[in-house]
Amino acid sequence: MILAGDERIIAVDQAIAERWGRLGTPDPVPAVDGLIAATALVRDLVVVTRDHDHLARIGVPHLNPFQQT
């Protein structure tokens, strides 16, 4: 995963993999959404995306840059 502006890559470590594995229980989450969510939760990140349905359900902090406030 590359963070905007920093061009840092976050490796999928054991903590992220374990959190990812638990996210789909009992309500399945698409694999990529689950990986992004797990990474954000473990690393205390905010996800910037238009696709917020799964993230909101899981409780991942997110921001929709296209939504007017």
C-alpha positions in Angstrom: 0.0 0.0 0.0 1.4 3.4 -0.9 0.6 6.4 1.2 -0.2 9.6 -0.7 2.6 12.1 -0.6 5.1 9.9 1.2 5.5 7.1 -1.3 6.0 4.7 1.5 5.0 1.1 1.1 3.3 -0.6 4.1 4.1 -4.3 4.2 1.5 -6.8 5.1 2.9 -8.0 8.4 1.5 -10.6 10.8 -0.6 -8.1 12.7 -2.3 -6.9 9.5 -2.7 -10.4 8.2 -4.4 -11.6 11.4 -6.7 -8.6 11.6 -7.6 -9.2 7.9 -8.5 -12.8 8.6 -10.9 -11.7 11.4 -12.6 -9.0 9.4 -14.8 -11.3 7.3 -16.3 -13.0 10.3 -19.3 -13.4 10.4 -20.1 -10.9 7.6 -17.8 -11.4 4.5 -15.9 -8.4 3.2 -14.3 -8.3 -0.3 -10.6 -9.3 -0.1 -9.1 -6.1 -1.2 -11.4 -4.0 1.0 -10.6 -6.2 3.9 -6.8 -5.8 3.4 -7.1 -2.0 3.2 -9.4 -2.0 6.3 -7.0 -4.2 8.3 -4.0 -2.1 7.4 -5.8 1.1 8.3 -7.0 -0.3 11.7 -3.6 -1.7 12.6 -1.6 1.3 11.5 -4.2 3.9 12.8 -4.8 5.4 9.3 -7.7 7.2 7.7 -8.7 5.8 4.3 -9.6 8.3 1.6 -12.1 6.7 -0.8 -15.4 7.0 -2.5 -16.2 3.3 -1.7 -17.0 3.6 2.0 -19.8 1.0 2.5 -17.5 -1.8 3.8 -15.3 0.6 5.7 -18.2 2.2 7.5 -19.6 -1.2 8.5 -16.2 -2.4 9.8 -15.6 0.9 11.7 -12.6 2.1 9.7 -12.0 5.8 9.8 -12.5 7.1 6.3 -13.0 10.2 4.3 -14.9 10.7 1.0 -13.2 13.6 -0.8 -16.2 13.9 -3.1 -18.8 14.3 -0.4 -19.9 17.8 0.4 -20.1 18.7 4.1 
